Amino acid sequence: DEEIVRVLATNGLGSLYAEEIMLNTEISKKTACSALSGEEINIIFNALKSVFEPLEKRQFKPMIVNNEKEVEKLKQENPDKKYKAKEDVISINLSQYEGFEMESFESFNEACDEFYSSKVKSEITGIQEAAWNKKVSKFSKRLEKQEETLHNFEKTIEDSQRKGELLFTNYVQVDNILNVIKGAREKDYGWKDIGKTLKDAKKSGMADAQIFESMDPLGNITLRIDDVSIALDSKKSIPDNAEVYYEKAKKAKRKIKGALIAIENTKRQLADMEAKKEKAMSNIMVPQKRVKKNLKWYEKLRWFVSSDGILVVCGRDAGTNEAVVKKYLEQNDIYLHADIHGAPSVVAKVQSDSLNDNLLKELGEFSASFSSAWSKNFTSQDVYWVEPDQVSKTPVSGEFVPKGAFIIRGHRNYIRGAKLEISIGIVEYDGEKRIMAGPTDAMKHHTNKFVTIKPGFTKKEKIAKEILSRINEDNLLSLDDVVRVLPSGKCDFI
C-alpha cells in the first residue's frame, strides 16, 4: 500500500502541497492509505480544505521565500557538512516555510517574474562570466608566462655574472686545475683518466682539487665554487670561459627590454578585457518574451521603399497576387511583372511620367529577384511594366485566368537584364524600424547596416541565421522575420 503523502502528491496536488497538508495533521505522512481510519481520513480532508481556503477566499499572499541566511549559519557552525539553500515562489503562506526569509509582492505574476527572471539571469550570468573568464584568462596566462620569462632572464644575468666573477676571484685555484689537465693531455692521457685522477686527488685531500666535480668525455669540466656549479671548457683559458658567461648575461639583458614592452602591452590588453567584462556583466539583461507586432498592410506582402521614397509591393503567392492588383493597384501607379512563368504582380506607387533610370533599375531588380528566376539560379531577367488600365482579369472567349494571374493588354515597356540581387537590412519607415528586402541601391539610401544575397546553393534557413547575427544588433527580429523576406530558393552572400 502506498504512503498517504505519495497518493496526495500523485493525484494532482504535487509534493509541495501534499507535504503541507500532512504537516497540518498529526498523522505520519508515511502512513499507508489502507491503514487510515475514517477519522484520520476526515482530518486529512479538513487539512486539505484549510490549506486551500485562502485560495477559495482569494486571500492571496504572493511571496518569494528562501532560507539562505539559515543555511549560511549552519555552514559556519558545521563546515564539514553540506547544506543546500531552498528558494520558492508561493501564492499562500505555507507552514513548511516557517522561519524562511520572505519577500512579498502585489501579485503572483510579479512574484513569478522576479523569481524566474532572477534564476534565468543567474544562469545567463554564469554562462557569460565563464565566456568572459576564458577571454580574460588568455591574457592573464600570457602575462604569467611573460613575467616568468622576465624572471628567468634576470636570474640568467645574475647567475652568469656571478660565475664569471667566481672564476676570477678563484683564479689561481681554477688555473692550477686547468694546467693539470693541459699537462696530462700533452702526455696523451684520455679525458676519462684525467677525470679519475682529479677525483682521486680530491679524495686524497689535495687543496686545489676540492673544487673539482666532474669531467665529460669532451673535456668539459664542472667546478663547484662557493656552492655554485660552474661548467668550463678545459681547453679554454679562464678569461675565455668567463667571457662565455658575461656574453650570456649581455644577451639576457638585451632580451629584457623586449620582455618588459611585451608585459606592458599584455597588462594593457588584460585591463581592457577586464573592463569589457565588467561592462558586459553589468549590462546583462533577462531575455523578454518577444511580442508579436501587428504587421502593416505592406509587410504582409513583399515590399521595399525606393531611393526616391516610392513604396513598392508584390504578392507572395496566388492569393496575395490577387490582392496586390485588386486592392492596391491604383490609377496613379504602375504594374510590373518579370517576363517568366512564376512571377509575382508588382505595384509601384508612382506615376509613369515620374519614372527615372535609377528607379526603373530598382523596380526591375526587385521584380526579377522575387520571380522563379531566383530558384532557377539566373543572374538576370527581363521585366516589363504597364499602366493600371492594361491589367485585366477578364479573359477572351474560351480562355481561363487562374487565381493570381492577370491578362496584360497593349504595349509592354521592358527593363532588360534586371540583376537578381537582394539586400536585407533594418530601415526606419512609417515611424518604426522594420526589416526590408530590396535592391541594394535603395537599401544604401535607408541604412548602412545590411547584407546582400544572390541566387546560390545555401539553404535560406542557414542564410537567415547568418543575416540575423549580422543585422539584429537591437534584438528587433526573430529568425522567422528574416526567412519571411527572403526570395524563394537557395541563396549565397555577395
C-alpha positions, 0 to 999 in steps of 0.5 A: 500500500502506498504512503498517504503523502505519495497518493496526495502528491500523485493525484494532482496536488504535487509534493509541495502541497501534499507535504503541507497538508500532512504537516497540518495533521498529526498523522505520519505522512508515511502512513499507508492509505489502507491503514487510515481510519475514517477519522484520520481520513476526515482530518486529512480532508479538513487539512486539505480544505484549510490549506486551500481556503485562502485560495477559495477566499482569494486571500492571496499572499504572493511571496518569494521565500528562501532560507539562505541566511539559515543555511549560511549559519549552519555552514559556519557552525558545521563546515564539514557538512553540506547544506543546500539553500531552498528558494520558492515562489508561493501564492499562500503562506505555507507552514513548511516555510516557517522561519524562511526569509520572505519577500512579498509582492502585489501579485503572483505574476510579479512574484513569478517574474522576479523569481524566474527572471532572477534564476534565468539571469543567474544562469545567463550570468554564469554562462557569460562570466565563464565566456568572459573568464576564458577571454580574460584568462588568455591574457592573464596566462600570457602575462604569467608566462611573460613575467616568468620569462622576465624572471628567468632572464634576470636570474640568467644575468645574475647567475652568469655574472656571478660565475664569471666573477667566481672564476676570477676571484678563484683564479689561481685555484681554477688555473692550477686545475686547468694546467693539470689537465693541459699537462696530462693531455700533452702526455696523451692521457684520455679525458676519462683518466684525467677525470679519475685522477682529479677525483682521486686527488680530491679524495686524497685531500689535495687543496686545489682539487676540492673544487673539482666535480666532474669531467665529460668525455669532451673535456668539459669540466664542472667546478663547484665554487662557493656552492655554485656549479660552474661548467668550463671548457678545459681547453679554454683559458679562464678569461675565455670561459668567463667571457662565455658567461658575461656574453650570456648575461649581455644577451639576457639583458638585451632580451629584457627590454623586449620582455618588459614592452611585451608585459606592458602591452599584455597588462594593457590588453588584460585591463581592457578585457577586464573592463569589457567584462565588467561592462558586459556583466553589468549590462546583462539583461533577462531575455523578454518574451518577444511580442508579436507586432501587428504587421502593416498592410505592406509587410504582409506582402513583399515590399521595399521603399525606393531611393526616391521614397516610392513604396513598392509591393508584390504578392507572395503567392496566388492569393496575395497576387490577387490582392496586390492588383485588386486592392492596391493597384491604383490609377496613379501607379504602375504594374510590373511583372518579370517576363517568366512563368512564376512571377509575382504582380508588382505595384509601384506607387508612382506615376509613369511620367515620374519614372527615372533610370535609377528607379526603373533599375530598382523596380526591375531588380526587385521584380526579377529577384522575387520571380522563379528566376531566383530558384532557377539560379539566373543572374538576370531577367527581363521585366516589363511594366504597364499602366493600371488600365492594361491589367485585366482579369477578364479573359477572351472567349474560351480562355481561363485566368487562374487565381493570381494571374492577370491578362496584360493588354497593349504595349509592354515597356521592358527593363532588360537584364534586371540583376537578381540581387537582394539586400536585407537590412533594418530601415526606419519607415512609417515611424518604426524600424522594420526589416526590408528586402530590396535592391541594394541601391535603395537599401544604401539610401535607408541604412548602412547596416545590411547584407546582400544575397544572390541566387546560390546553393545555401539553404535560406534557413542557414542564410537567415541565421547568418543575416540575423547575427549580422543585422539584429544588433537591437534584438528587433527580429526573430529568425522567422522575420528574416526567412519571411523576406527572403526570395524563394530558393537557395541563396549565397552572400555577395 
